[in-house]
Amino acid sequence: MDFKSLEAVLWIDRLGGFKAASEALRMTQPAISIRVSQLETLLGAKIFHRSAKRVVPTPIGMTLIRYAERILELRDEAILTIKGHSEENGILRLGTMETAVHTWLSRLLCRIDEKYPNITVDLDISISDDIQRKVAKGMLDIGLFVGPVNSPMMIETPVCSFDVALIAPRAVVDRRTGRIDLGSLPSLPIMTFSRNTVPHSMLRNLLSRQGIGHHRVNAMSSVPTIVNMLLNGTGLALLPPDVVRSHLDSGELCVLDAGLTLPPLNCVAGRLIKHGSSLVEDIVIMAQEVAREADGRAE
């Protein structure tokens, strides 16, 4: 009975499957299966019930999981005590949605570097669903994503909120006065973030409620691409105004008054409940402080 086998059992239980556990531990699925089979041979009993939908522990498996948690906690405690290990000399795996990248993330990275000069930050920029999934699988230490998702596996701390609005080139407004009626505008592309993101769903629902079907919704994974197309006069965009603040201030772009109230995007910092890292908690506090300094609306 070795540590890796016990870790495999814990992650299979947490994620509900062998494949998900193999991804989290960066092992092959056959290797995970072999370790579980060896433990079952040693114990003379099955550890998991397997079905098409989910893998669940047997009563013996639940007992083993409780012991595995205690054993691995003692292992980590022994390493910290005997080797004098400091988490301030390692790698921080940080995932973030793109909106934070284009607002205050650079300030957070500078602050981390100032306080923890020996920490290496591995940055993963993706859509919120992907970041949340990687945190749940243990592939990221901290994730900044739209939430909360109320996962039983994670702590989710509110960091800030981003207002969302329809953004347009100034020329669109120069030709009109007052509110913009999306229904009366000629067919044009309205750009926003990738499919399966909150802004994309928000835009589709908005147009559907208004009975507007002639505008095209273009999903894009790159904020700079959306901004460049806006500046070139290609349609409208549903974006947080904060990501184009300089262009709004210069007058190149403007926020459209379409007579609509759009809910904000709430950014949370998610991490596994049992991460056991004071450094991770400190960086979550840093993120809250940086966001508050950036726009005064952090929670």
C-alpha positions in Angstrom: 0.0 0.0 0.0 1.8 3.1 -1.2 1.0 6.8 -1.3 0.3 7.0 -5.0 -2.3 4.2 -4.8 -4.0 5.9 -1.9 -4.0 9.2 -3.8 -5.6 7.4 -6.8 -8.4 6.1 -4.5 -9.0 9.6 -3.1 -9.2 11.2 -6.5 -11.5 8.5 -8.0 -13.8 9.2 -5.1 -13.7 13.0 -5.5 -14.1 13.1 -9.2 -16.4 10.0 -9.6 -14.4 8.2 -12.2 -11.1 6.6 -13.2 -10.6 8.8 -16.3 -11.0 12.1 -14.4 -8.7 10.9 -11.6 -6.0 9.9 -14.2 -6.2 13.5 -15.7 -5.9 15.1 -12.2 -2.9 12.9 -11.2 -1.4 13.1 -14.7 -1.3 9.3 -15.0 -2.7 7.0 -17.6 -6.1 5.4 -16.9 -4.6 1.8 -17.0 -2.0 2.8 -14.4 -4.8 4.0 -12.1 -6.7 0.8 -12.6 -3.7 -1.3 -11.8 -3.1 0.5 -8.5 -6.7 0.1 -7.5 -6.6 -3.6 -8.5 -3.5 -4.2 -6.4 -5.1 -2.6 -3.4 -8.2 -4.7 -3.8 -6.0 -7.8 -4.0 -4.2 -6.7 -0.8 -7.4 -6.0 1.0 -9.3 -9.0 -0.4 -12.3 -6.8 -1.2 -13.7 -4.5 -3.8 -13.0 -0.7 -3.3 -15.5 0.7 -5.8 -18.8 -0.1 -7.4 -18.6 0.7 -11.1 -21.5 1.8 -13.3 -21.9 3.5 -16.6 -22.6 6.9 -15.0 -20.3 7.0 -11.9 -17.9 5.1 -9.7 -18.8 5.0 -6.0 -17.0 3.5 -3.1 -18.1 0.3 -1.4 -18.4 0.2 2.4 -14.8 -1.1 2.5 -13.8 1.6 0.1 -15.3 4.3 2.3 -13.3 3.0 5.2 -10.1 3.0 3.1 -10.8 6.5 2.0 -11.0 7.8 5.6 -7.7 6.1 6.4 -6.1 7.4 3.2 -7.0 11.0 4.0 -5.4 10.6 7.5 -2.3 8.9 6.1 -1.7 11.5 3.4 -2.2 14.4 5.8 0.4 12.8 8.1 2.7 12.4 5.2 2.4 16.1 4.2 2.9 17.1 7.9 6.0 15.0 8.1 7.5 16.5 5.0 6.8 20.1 6.2 8.3 19.4 9.6 11.3 17.3 8.7 12.4 18.9 5.5 11.4 22.4 6.4 9.6 22.6 3.0 8.3 26.1 2.1 5.5 26.5 -0.4 6.9 29.9 -1.1 9.5 28.3 -3.4 7.3 26.4 -5.7 4.8 26.7 -8.6 1.4 28.3 -8.3 -1.0 27.1 -11.0 -3.4 30.0 -11.6 -6.3 29.9 -14.0 -8.3 33.0 -15.0 -11.1 34.1 -17.3 -10.0 36.6 -19.9 -11.9 39.6 -18.5 -9.6 39.6 -15.4 -6.6 39.5 -17.8 -7.7 42.8 -19.5 -8.4 44.6 -16.2 -6.4 44.0 -13.1 -4.6 40.6 -13.4 -1.2 42.2 -14.2 -1.4 44.1 -10.9 -2.0 40.8 -9.1 0.9 39.1 -10.8 3.2 42.0 -9.8 2.0 41.9 -6.2 2.6 38.1 -6.1 6.1 38.6 -7.5 6.9 41.3 -4.9 5.7 39.3 -1.9 6.8 35.8 -3.1 9.8 36.3 -5.4 10.6 32.6 -5.5 7.2 31.6 -6.7 6.7 30.6 -10.4 3.2 31.3 -11.7 1.9 29.0 -14.4 -1.0 31.0 -15.9 -3.9 29.3 -17.7 -6.3 31.7 -19.5 -9.6 30.1 -20.6 -13.4 30.3 -20.4 -14.9 30.1 -16.9 -16.3 26.6 -17.4 -12.9 25.3 -18.3 -11.2 27.0 -15.4 -13.8 25.8 -12.9 -13.4 22.2 -14.2 -9.6 22.3 -13.8 -9.8 23.6 -10.3 -12.3 20.8 -9.4 -9.9 18.2 -10.9 -6.9 19.5 -8.9 -5.2 20.8 -12.1 -5.2 24.4 -10.9 -4.5 25.8 -7.4 -6.7 28.9 -7.8 -9.2 29.7 -10.5 -10.8 33.1 -11.3 -14.1 32.4 -13.0 -17.7 33.5 -13.2 -19.6 32.1 -10.3 -20.4 30.9 -7.8 -21.0 27.4 -9.1 -21.7 26.1 -5.6 -19.4 23.1 -6.0 -19.3 20.9 -2.9 -15.6 20.3 -3.6 -14.5 24.0 -3.7 -14.3 27.2 -1.7 -15.5 30.1 -3.8 -14.7 33.6 -2.6 -16.2 36.6 -4.2 -13.5 38.8 -5.8 -15.3 41.5 -7.9 -18.1 42.1 -10.4 -17.9 43.3 -14.0 -20.7 45.3 -15.5 -21.7 44.1 -19.0 -23.0 46.4 -21.8 -23.4 46.7 -25.5 -20.4 48.5 -27.0 -20.3 50.1 -30.4 -18.0 52.3 -32.5 -18.8 56.0 -31.9 -20.1 56.4 -35.5 -23.1 54.2 -34.7 -24.3 56.6 -32.1 -23.4 59.8 -34.1 -26.1 58.9 -36.6 -28.8 58.5 -34.0 -30.1 60.2 -30.8 -31.4 58.8 -27.6 -31.8 55.1 -27.1 -30.7 52.5 -29.6 -33.5 50.1 -30.7 -31.8 46.8 -31.5 -34.9 45.6 -33.3 -34.8 48.6 -35.8 -31.1 48.4 -36.5 -30.2 46.7 -39.8 -28.8 43.2 -39.6 -25.3 43.3 -38.1 -22.9 41.0 -36.1 -23.0 41.3 -32.3 -19.7 39.8 -30.9 -19.1 38.4 -27.5 -17.2 35.6 -25.7 -17.2 31.9 -26.7 -20.2 29.7 -26.6 -20.9 28.1 -23.2 -19.9 31.4 -21.5 -22.3 33.6 -19.4 -22.0 36.6 -21.8 -22.9 34.5 -24.8 -25.9 33.0 -23.1 -26.9 36.4 -21.8 -26.8 37.9 -25.3 -28.8 35.0 -26.9 -31.5 35.2 -24.2 -31.6 39.0 -24.5 -32.3 38.9 -28.3 -34.8 36.1 -27.8 -36.8 38.0 -25.2 -36.9 41.0 -27.4 -38.0 38.9 -30.4 -35.0 40.0 -32.3 -33.7 37.4 -34.7 -32.0 39.2 -37.6 -28.7 40.0 -35.8 -25.9 37.5 -36.0 -24.2 36.5 -32.7 -20.5 35.9 -33.3 -18.7 33.9 -30.6 -15.0 34.7 -30.2 -12.4 33.5 -27.8 -10.2 36.5 -27.9 -11.0 39.9 -26.4 -8.3 41.7 -28.5 -9.9 40.3 -31.7 -13.4 41.6 -30.6 -11.9 45.0 -29.8 -10.1 45.3 -33.1 -13.3 44.5 -35.0 -15.2 47.1 -33.0 -12.5 49.7 -33.8 -12.8 48.8 -37.5 -16.5 49.4 -37.4 -17.6 45.7 -37.6 -20.8 45.5 -35.6 -21.5 45.7 -31.9 -20.1 43.7 -28.9 -21.5 42.6 -25.5 -18.5 43.1 -23.2 -17.6 44.4 -19.8 -16.8 48.1 -20.4 -13.8 47.8 -18.1 -11.9 45.8 -20.8 -12.2 48.6 -23.3 -12.0 51.5 -20.8 -9.2 53.4 -22.6 -11.2 53.3 -25.9 -14.3 54.5 -24.2 -12.4 57.4 -22.5 -10.8 58.3 -25.9 -14.3 58.4 -27.6 -13.4 55.7 -30.1 -16.1 53.4 -28.6 -19.2 54.1 -26.6 -21.7 52.2 -24.4 -25.1 51.9 -26.1 -28.2 52.8 -24.2 -30.5 50.1 -25.5 -33.0 50.5 -22.6 -31.9 47.1 -21.1 -30.6 46.1 -17.7 -28.0 43.4 -17.9 -26.8 41.5 -14.8 -23.1 41.8 -13.9 -20.5 39.0 -14.2 -19.5 37.9 -10.7 -15.9 36.8 -10.5 -15.0 34.3 -7.8 -11.7 32.7 -6.7 -12.2 29.0 -6.5 -9.9 26.4 -4.9 -10.3 22.9 -3.5 -11.7 22.7 0.1 -8.8 20.5 1.2 -5.9 22.4 -0.5 -4.2 23.2 2.9 -2.2 26.1 1.6 -1.8 29.4 3.4 -0.1 30.8 0.3 -3.2 30.1 -1.8 -5.4 31.9 0.8 -3.1 34.8 0.9 -3.2 35.2 -2.9 -7.0 35.1 -2.9 -7.0 38.0 -0.5 -4.5 39.8 -2.8 -6.9 39.3 -5.7 -9.7 40.9 -3.7 -7.5 43.8 -2.8 -6.2 44.4 -6.3 -9.7 44.2 -7.8 -11.0 46.6 -5.2 -8.2 49.1 -6.0 -8.8 48.7 -9.7 -12.5 49.6 -9.7 -13.9 50.1 -6.2 -16.6 47.4 -6.7 -14.9 44.4 -5.2 -16.8 42.5 -2.6 
